[in-house]
Amino acid sequence: MRTPLGIRIFLGAMFVFACATASVPSPAFCQDEDGSIIVDGDEVEYLTDQEKIRAKGNVVVVYGGSRLECDEIIVDAATKDAHCIGRVALYQDGNTIEGEDVVYNFDKNTGKIQNVVWAAPPLYGRARSCQIIARNHMRFTDGYISTCDLPRPHYKIKAKSFTVYPDNRIEASNVSVYAGRVPLVYIPQYSRSLKSGTRTSLSVIPGRNKKWGEFLLGSYKYDFTPDVWANLRLDYRYMLGLGDGVDVGYATQKVGKGLAKFYYTHERDRHEGEDRPGERERFRGQLRHTWNIDRFTQAFVEFHKMKDADFLKDYFYREEYERDPTPSSFISVIRNAPDYAAGIHARKRVNRFFSETEKLPEIKLNWRNHRIKDTGFYYTADSAFSNLTNKTAESGLDDDVVRFDASSKISYLKRLRHYCAFRPFVGLRHTAYSKDAFGDETRLRNYATAGIDATTRFHKTYDVTTRIGLLELNGIRHIITPVLRYEYVHEPTIPASQLQQFDSLDAVKMNDRVTLEVEHTFQTKREKDGQSAVVDIARFLTAADYHFGPREGSRLADVSADLEIFPADWCTLESDATYNPNTRDIEVWNLDFTLRPTDKWDVGLGTRYQQDTETELTTQIGYVINPKWSIRVYERFDFKEVESGIKRINRLKAQEYSITRDLHCWIMQLTYSREAEGGDTFWIVFKPKLFPRIPYRVENTYKSPFPKQ
């Protein structure tokens, strides 16, 4: 007869043993929950004279979501040693670890397992033995790891010994990489991060397009230490030749982390045209570094050096050029303390073929709103020192100035009960220039500001409980937040036309305006993580300025509108628009819609409209046919585009079709892309499931809005 036993020391031994044996590179099997544990066995006895507990025959230990099975177990209550005889298996959340002849000391958190087989998706492995050094430190001997779960994996990394730090990294010595039973490569030392975001070790992308011709992009990532890795690149492009480079990432304990990149090619251009040299050297070097000096202070360093202005466009268009076509080089140190913010910024033009404003340096200080004793008055001040130079591309004609700017503002906060607040304010601004637009020395510009902010907030609740299609409502709360702001800027003592223009500060002019903003927010209650929570289901914001002025006349400026709707976690609609009441034209209108009702399919749709410039429609549809196959279609259609004075209408600007095949432990993606200006491109990507990210961003993607719930 099976007899349950609830002896505390025995249960504690089983719990700690389950935690330790489950420490594989996946979410840990160990749980720190309090709760009852059930132990069953064919025979259970307590040996009083030996202070030992013995369970025998079909032993099952259940704790929370964990299940431990073994043939026989003996626990020494005095030494806290547990010995499992026969086959042992632990199951939790789909993860499994099995072994034989297990010895574990739950007081020292050490132990040993023989003939280990473990599965912690996406990692699988076998080993002759496993030594538990600590709860989060395990060493395997004579074994392998793989992302293939077959008894005879398609590929495996075999090692004399390898050490696993769960959810952190794997370290191994004397490593051989096998494809089936065939050894491919030998590596004396191997280290692999298990943290999320880690990129694949090996990437090979063959393809063809109009610009590069036939190409082969190859990279290999190697972890020297847990904090230092390198990504080696070797590429071949038929129309341009060979290119190679290295990316080095690092993280330090004291001075932050960063990424350095270098890429070089001795280009042999096969494109026809006398304006393109047939053979030349081209390169790009980059450095990005961040350092959290303390809880309030951060430092940033960026350095970008290129041989010519078109390098990023020719070689890293989607990976870098689309994000920032003219990257700047600078050093910044910023401190955001509770009472003030301060920063020093130095920017130097490194590439002569770019136009850029140098700041050598710019120092800023902001005193946040300080309450003046126990009154309702508040004081804030800003100051900045800037040494500025406008550098023109490929020219020696530069504009420079030394500028010191200081502003101060006093405001008074008055609340009417809990729903309305008024904040009148007055301010002064002084800006000193070393010279003006005509070269005259030392000019001082002054102007005053004044205004008032008035805000209120009220709401109403509607007792509506229903589910209509996508929309689930458990009551609706409608919140209205109007904001009325009046601001007057006096005519500066020096007009903007007499100053060199470096930024918006130099372009200040007389302004007399009132701004009205009205925000509508709709909320309801939904269950999240087992608890009722308030979520936004819609938000609508409108804003408009009305300008007073004798010069241009009083007028209503552009009206802006922003709409966000979240009927469900998997459905989002966002739209923004700008309306010109004087011309009665919609100048800008954007719309983004995403739909992800299941894991089987998703839809993204976006429109972009800019008056007299662009009217564009972007769509993306993804569908999972079955566990092995999935497809994706992306298209971008221009109804109208005006660029460099050339107008094009009704043009399919880009289309892309992808088929993805699950190859058990690898993912293969075949993609065909056609672009109006780039021609046809075809490529194949192989990605291991373990680390699916690749160092190249080769595909078009619909940039959908992220749900804010």
Secondary structure, DSSP 8 states (H G I E B T S, - for coil): -------HHHHHHHHHHHHHHT-SSSS-S-------EEEE-SEEEEETTTTEEEEEEEEEEEETTEEEEEEEEEEETTTTEEEEEEEEEEEETTEEEEEEEEEEETTTTEEEEEEEEEEETTEEEEEEEEEEEETTEEEEEEEEEES--SSS-SEEEEEEEEEEETTTEEEEEEEEEEETTEEEEEEEEEEEE-STT-B-SEEEEEEEETTTEEEEEEEEEEEEETTEEEEEEEEEETTTEEEEEEEEEEE-SSS-EEEEEEEEEEEE--S--TTS-SEEEEEEEEEEEEEE-SSSEEEEEEEEEESSTTHHHHH-IIIIITT-SS--EEEEEEEE-SSEEEEEEEEE---TTS-EEEEEEEEEEEEEEEE-TTSSEEEEEEEEEEEEEEE-TT-S--EEEEEEEEEEEEEE-EEETTTEEEEEEEEEEEEEEEE-TT--EEEEEEEEEEEEEEEE-EEEEEEEEEEETTEEEEEEEEEEEEEEEEEEE---SS-GGGS--SSGGGG---EEEEEEEEEEEEEEEEEETTEEEEEEEEEEEEEEEEE--TTT-SEEEEEEEEEEEEEETTEEEEEEEEEETTTTEEEEEEEEEEE--SSSEEEEEEEEEETTTEEEEEEEEEEE-SSSEEEEEEEEEEEEEEETTEEEEEEEEEEEEEEEEE-SSEEEEEEEEEETTTEEEEEEEEEESSS-B-S---S----------
